[in-house]
Amino acid sequence: MIDIPFDVLIQQTCEVGAVYYYKSDHLINTDESHYFVVLAKTDSTFHVVCATTQIEKRKAFVTQRKIPLETLVEITPTKENGLKKLSMVDCNRLFEETLHSLKRKHEQQPILLRGCMNKETVALLINGVMASPLVEREKKRIFT
């Protein structure tokens, strides 16, 4: 595996739909890396959602809390998106990552580019975020 310098990785690959694999401080109950999809970006901030293979657990969480089911997006792994297993994105959790925080994470353990989601999947993910009662209105403004 080639170790790509962080600045090159981000400049050359970071676009809406990019799928990265890294450890996140946002996920407090795990120390494992996860797949994150970029849904929006500014000069120094990236808005990402996280994929999980714990599909039934996510469905139960949403159902018990009477959250709209369109906030969950199931994604089949493909060569293009880089996922290894059937996964689900819970669009009720939109995370902000700064360039600084991503660089720090990359220095601890390299952030890996795994693939890119197609436009249709990105649209489903953004619609899921917009349908979520748990994502603050202010955060949703980046999509309008």
Backbone as CSV, one residue per row, in Angstrom:
resi,resn,N_x,N_y,N_z,CA_x,CA_y,CA_z,C_x,C_y,C_z
1,MET,0.846,-1.174,0.000,0.000,0.000,0.000,0.894,1.242,0.000
2,ILE,0.528,2.219,-0.796,1.282,3.467,-0.892,0.767,4.435,0.152
3,ASP,1.685,5.027,0.912,1.311,6.021,1.916,1.261,7.386,1.237
4,ILE,0.054,7.889,1.028,-0.138,9.167,0.338,-0.125,10.292,1.362
5,PRO,0.701,11.335,1.130,0.686,12.477,2.052,-0.719,13.072,2.156
6,PHE,-1.072,13.511,3.344,-2.420,13.998,3.621,-2.856,15.096,2.650
7,ASP,-2.008,16.107,2.444,-2.392,17.233,1.585,-2.715,16.760,0.165
8,VAL,-1.940,15.823,-0.338,-2.180,15.288,-1.677,-3.480,14.492,-1.688
9,LEU,-3.685,13.665,-0.679,-4.901,12.851,-0.575,-6.143,13.729,-0.634
10,ILE,-6.186,14.751,0.195,-7.371,15.608,0.282,-7.547,16.444,-0.984
11,GLN,-6.468,17.062,-1.471,-6.573,17.905,-2.665,-7.006,17.114,-3.892
12,GLN,-6.515,15.910,-4.041,-6.773,15.131,-5.243,-8.056,14.303,-5.186
13,THR,-8.541,13.991,-3.983,-9.646,13.040,-3.899,-10.901,13.558,-3.232
14,CYS,-10.818,14.627,-2.478,-11.986,15.025,-1.697,-13.008,15.752,-2.554
15,GLU,-14.081,15.040,-2.804,-15.216,15.590,-3.527,-16.474,14.987,-2.926
16,VAL,-17.599,15.587,-3.240,-18.862,15.043,-2.753,-19.006,13.621,-3.298
17,GLY,-19.317,12.698,-2.405,-19.456,11.297,-2.777,-18.247,10.450,-2.427
18,ALA,-17.109,11.073,-2.154,-15.903,10.313,-1.816,-16.146,9.473,-0.563
19,VAL,-15.622,8.249,-0.580,-15.778,7.324,0.544,-14.399,7.115,1.162
20,TYR,-14.265,7.528,2.423,-13.011,7.376,3.154,-13.195,6.365,4.283
21,TYR,-12.097,5.745,4.666,-12.100,4.761,5.749,-11.121,5.244,6.801
22,TYR,-11.642,5.546,8.009,-10.779,6.045,9.081,-11.460,5.910,10.440
23,LYS,-10.641,6.102,11.482,-11.167,6.132,12.855,-11.672,7.535,13.135
24,SER,-12.816,7.620,13.786,-13.400,8.931,14.072,-13.630,9.132,15.557
25,ASP,-13.377,10.350,16.016,-13.650,10.707,17.419,-15.163,10.820,17.642
26,HIS,-15.927,10.942,16.571,-17.376,11.094,16.693,-18.055,9.804,17.133
27,LEU,-17.412,8.673,16.887,-17.988,7.377,17.235,-17.393,6.945,18.569
28,ILE,-18.111,7.204,19.647,-17.547,7.019,20.983,-17.567,5.582,21.485
29,ASN,-18.399,4.727,20.896,-18.498,3.355,21.399,-17.629,2.364,20.635
30,THR,-16.754,2.849,19.790,-15.897,1.959,19.015,-14.542,2.600,18.769
31,ASP,-13.569,1.752,18.606,-12.221,2.218,18.299,-11.829,1.791,16.884
32,GLU,-12.787,1.226,16.152,-12.514,0.711,14.817,-12.769,1.770,13.751
33,SER,-12.095,1.601,12.619,-12.313,2.477,11.476,-13.670,2.186,10.856
34,HIS,-14.252,3.203,10.239,-15.541,3.087,9.557,-15.449,3.796,8.208
35,TYR,-16.437,3.521,7.370,-16.548,4.200,6.085,-17.354,5.481,6.269
36,PHE,-16.834,6.576,5.722,-17.507,7.871,5.780,-17.669,8.399,4.363
37,VAL,-18.839,8.982,4.090,-19.145,9.522,2.768,-19.236,11.039,2.881
38,VAL,-18.517,11.742,2.019,-18.558,13.206,1.990,-19.837,13.647,1.279
39,LEU,-20.652,14.444,1.979,-21.891,14.960,1.385,-21.797,16.434,1.013
40,ALA,-20.885,17.155,1.656,-20.692,18.577,1.353,-19.321,18.985,1.868
41,LYS,-18.770,20.032,1.261,-17.477,20.531,1.740,-17.367,22.018,1.468
42,THR,-16.620,22.668,2.348,-16.239,24.058,2.146,-14.713,24.050,2.104
43,ASP,-14.092,25.197,2.200,-12.630,25.243,2.135,-11.963,24.412,3.216
44,SER,-12.528,24.411,4.415,-11.846,23.722,5.516,-12.739,22.768,6.314
45,THR,-13.981,22.585,5.894,-14.895,21.710,6.623,-15.553,20.714,5.677
46,PHE,-15.666,19.483,6.153,-16.300,18.420,5.388,-17.482,17.895,6.196
47,HIS,-18.594,17.661,5.544,-19.785,17.130,6.195,-19.939,15.696,5.704
48,VAL,-19.875,14.760,6.651,-19.854,13.343,6.299,-20.905,12.564,7.082
49,VAL,-21.299,11.435,6.492,-22.162,10.476,7.170,-21.407,9.158,7.235
50,CYS,-21.795,8.325,8.182,-21.063,7.094,8.469,-21.875,5.866,8.075
51,ALA,-21.197,4.901,7.480,-21.829,3.630,7.114,-21.577,2.599,8.206
52,THR,-22.545,1.720,8.396,-22.420,0.642,9.363,-22.960,-0.651,8.750
53,THR,-22.463,-1.760,9.235,-23.009,-3.054,8.802,-24.043,-3.560,9.811
54,GLN,-24.259,-2.818,10.877,-25.250,-3.199,11.891,-26.629,-2.683,11.476
55,ILE,-27.125,-3.250,10.393,-28.351,-2.775,9.756,-29.572,-2.930,10.664
56,GLU,-29.749,-4.087,11.251,-30.929,-4.312,12.103,-30.921,-3.399,13.333
57,LYS,-29.764,-3.168,13.883,-29.642,-2.275,15.049,-30.056,-0.846,14.683
58,ARG,-29.637,-0.375,13.508,-30.007,0.975,13.062,-31.502,1.061,12.778
59,LYS,-32.058,0.025,12.149,-33.503,0.017,11.865,-34.299,0.051,13.165
60,ALA,-33.865,-0.722,14.141,-34.564,-0.756,15.434,-34.499,0.615,16.113
61,PHE,-33.349,1.252,16.083,-33.175,2.585,16.676,-34.160,3.571,16.062
62,VAL,-34.232,3.602,14.743,-35.090,4.550,14.039,-36.568,4.226,14.275
63,THR,-36.925,2.952,14.210,-38.316,2.536,14.390,-38.815,2.859,15.801
64,GLN,-38.013,2.535,16.808,-38.408,2.793,18.200,-38.626,4.270,18.473
65,ARG,-37.883,5.113,17.804,-37.986,6.559,18.036,-38.922,7.261,17.049
66,LYS,-39.572,6.455,16.193,-40.530,6.988,15.215,-39.890,8.042,14.295
67,ILE,-38.673,7.755,13.888,-37.937,8.609,12.952,-38.246,8.101,11.542
68,PRO,-38.405,8.984,10.563,-38.712,8.534,9.197,-37.679,7.525,8.672
69,LEU,-38.182,6.470,8.039,-37.298,5.421,7.522,-36.406,5.907,6.384
70,GLU,-36.794,6.989,5.696,-35.930,7.479,4.618,-34.631,8.088,5.140
71,THR,-34.498,8.179,6.466,-33.233,8.640,7.041,-32.196,7.516,7.071
72,LEU,-32.610,6.306,6.689,-31.692,5.174,6.578,-31.540,4.817,5.107
73,VAL,-30.304,4.695,4.659,-30.046,4.353,3.260,-29.171,3.110,3.223
74,GLU,-29.737,2.042,2.646,-28.997,0.788,2.514,-28.164,0.847,1.232
75,ILE,-26.911,0.423,1.332,-26.002,0.508,0.188,-25.342,-0.847,-0.054
76,THR,-25.487,-1.314,-1.265,-24.857,-2.560,-1.689,-23.414,-2.269,-2.067
77,PRO,-22.486,-3.113,-1.638,-21.080,-2.868,-2.000,-20.852,-3.035,-3.502
78,THR,-20.050,-2.129,-4.062,-19.650,-2.210,-5.467,-18.167,-1.887,-5.556
79,LYS,-17.612,-2.171,-6.709,-16.208,-1.826,-6.950,-16.012,-0.309,-6.858
80,GLU,-17.011,0.439,-7.315,-16.909,1.900,-7.335,-16.969,2.514,-5.942
81,ASN,-17.897,2.036,-5.081,-18.033,2.677,-3.762,-17.047,2.140,-2.736
82,GLY,-16.445,0.992,-3.005,-15.394,0.473,-2.131,-15.855,-0.202,-0.858
83,LEU,-17.163,-0.291,-0.633,-17.649,-0.976,0.563,-17.392,-2.475,0.423
84,LYS,-17.175,-3.136,1.551,-16.897,-4.577,1.535,-18.139,-5.418,1.822
85,LYS,-19.109,-4.847,2.541,-20.316,-5.577,2.938,-21.536,-4.686,2.743
86,LEU,-22.708,-5.327,2.688,-23.951,-4.574,2.668,-23.940,-3.640,3.875
87,SER,-24.210,-2.375,3.647,-24.099,-1.368,4.716,-25.315,-0.462,4.731
88,MET,-25.447,0.249,5.824,-26.518,1.218,5.966,-25.917,2.516,6.488
89,VAL,-26.374,3.616,5.908,-25.980,4.928,6.401,-27.150,5.491,7.177
90,ASP,-26.899,5.862,8.421,-27.896,6.517,9.261,-27.714,8.016,9.058
91,CYS,-28.595,8.610,8.283,-28.481,10.030,7.943,-28.933,10.953,9.074
92,ASN,-29.239,10.383,10.234,-29.591,11.179,11.406,-28.353,11.720,12.103
93,ARG,-27.199,11.316,11.637,-25.938,11.753,12.242,-25.045,12.321,11.143
94,LEU,-25.017,13.646,11.044,-24.176,14.348,10.079,-23.000,14.929,10.855
95,PHE,-21.813,14.480,10.498,-20.619,14.902,11.229,-19.862,15.969,10.459
96,GLU,-19.256,16.881,11.208,-18.379,17.885,10.606,-16.942,17.503,10.922
97,GLU,-16.137,17.472,9.888,-14.709,17.219,10.036,-13.969,18.427,9.477
98,THR,-12.996,18.914,10.203,-12.182,20.012,9.692,-10.916,19.441,9.071
99,LEU,-10.260,20.239,8.253,-8.970,19.816,7.689,-7.996,19.467,8.797
100,HIS,-8.004,20.282,9.846,-7.090,20.053,10.972,-7.373,18.709,11.648
101,SER,-8.651,18.414,11.913,-8.979,17.154,12.595,-8.665,15.949,11.708
102,LEU,-8.924,16.070,10.417,-8.609,14.969,9.511,-7.100,14.749,9.397
103,LYS,-6.353,15.835,9.379,-4.888,15.701,9.295,-4.349,15.006,10.545
104,ARG,-4.885,15.380,11.703,-4.468,14.749,12.958,-4.780,13.247,12.926
105,LYS,-5.968,12.902,12.453,-6.347,11.489,12.349,-5.430,10.751,11.385
106,HIS,-5.113,11.396,10.272,-4.257,10.783,9.254,-2.853,10.521,9.804
107,GLU,-2.375,11.410,10.666,-1.048,11.229,11.265,-1.043,10.052,12.237
108,GLN,-2.168,9.796,12.894,-2.270,8.674,13.833,-2.441,7.346,13.099
109,GLN,-3.273,7.355,12.088,-3.513,6.166,11.260,-4.009,6.678,9.910
110,PRO,-3.360,6.290,8.819,-3.713,6.860,7.513,-5.202,6.748,7.170
111,ILE,-5.731,7.850,6.643,-7.086,7.868,6.105,-6.984,7.273,4.711
112,LEU,-7.869,6.341,4.410,-7.818,5.656,3.124,-9.007,6.026,2.257
113,LEU,-8.750,6.355,1.002,-9.821,6.562,0.043,-10.244,5.183,-0.443
114,ARG,-11.531,4.855,-0.319,-12.015,3.528,-0.710,-12.810,3.536,-2.005
115,GLY,-13.412,4.678,-2.338,-14.212,4.727,-3.553,-15.025,5.996,-3.621
116,CYS,-16.079,5.939,-4.424,-16.952,7.105,-4.574,-18.385,6.626,-4.804
117,MET,-19.320,7.247,-4.124,-20.739,6.938,-4.307,-21.228,7.623,-5.583
118,ASN,-22.159,6.980,-6.269,-22.719,7.604,-7.463,-23.668,8.742,-7.064
119,LYS,-24.043,9.554,-8.041,-24.881,10.732,-7.776,-26.237,10.356,-7.181
120,GLU,-26.796,9.238,-7.625,-28.096,8.807,-7.118,-28.024,8.476,-5.625
121,THR,-26.960,7.790,-5.222,-26.796,7.435,-3.815,-26.541,8.682,-2.976
122,VAL,-25.721,9.586,-3.481,-25.474,10.845,-2.761,-26.794,11.593,-2.572
123,ALA,-27.633,11.628,-3.598,-28.938,12.306,-3.486,-29.810,11.646,-2.415
124,LEU,-29.815,10.312,-2.357,-30.572,9.607,-1.318,-30.048,9.958,0.074
125,LEU,-28.722,10.047,0.214,-28.126,10.381,1.510,-28.482,11.811,1.930
126,ILE,-28.409,12.739,1.002,-28.763,14.129,1.316,-30.252,14.218,1.669
127,ASN,-31.105,13.515,0.919,-32.540,13.492,1.245,-32.770,12.910,2.635
128,GLY,-31.989,11.893,2.997,-32.086,11.307,4.332,-31.735,12.302,5.417
129,VAL,-30.687,13.076,5.194,-30.292,14.116,6.158,-31.407,15.157,6.270
130,MET,-31.946,15.578,5.127,-32.984,16.604,5.134,-34.257,16.115,5.835
131,ALA,-34.536,14.814,5.777,-35.728,14.239,6.414,-35.544,14.002,7.909
132,SER,-34.314,14.089,8.377,-34.033,13.755,9.770,-34.468,14.838,10.753
133,PRO,-35.233,14.452,11.762,-35.582,15.405,12.811,-34.425,15.599,13.805
134,LEU,-33.377,14.795,13.700,-32.255,14.876,14.639,-31.121,15.781,14.158
135,VAL,-31.097,16.100,12.872,-30.066,16.994,12.333,-30.598,18.421,12.415
136,GLU,-29.807,19.291,13.032,-30.246,20.677,13.221,-30.483,21.376,11.890
137,ARG,-31.467,22.252,11.875,-31.830,23.017,10.680,-30.619,23.759,10.108
138,GLU,-29.818,24.315,10.990,-28.644,25.074,10.531,-27.677,24.201,9.742
139,LYS,-27.479,22.971,10.186,-26.585,22.061,9.462,-27.155,21.692,8.100
140,LYS,-28.480,21.621,7.999,-29.121,21.256,6.735,-28.989,22.349,5.679
141,ARG,-28.710,23.568,6.086,-28.615,24.692,5.146,-27.510,24.501,4.121
142,ILE,-26.521,23.673,4.428,-25.433,23.470,3.473,-25.927,22.776,2.195
143,PHE,-27.111,22.172,2.251,-27.648,21.452,1.099,-28.667,22.273,0.305
144,THR,-28.914,23.510,0.739,-29.912,24.330,0.019,-29.266,25.489,-0.681
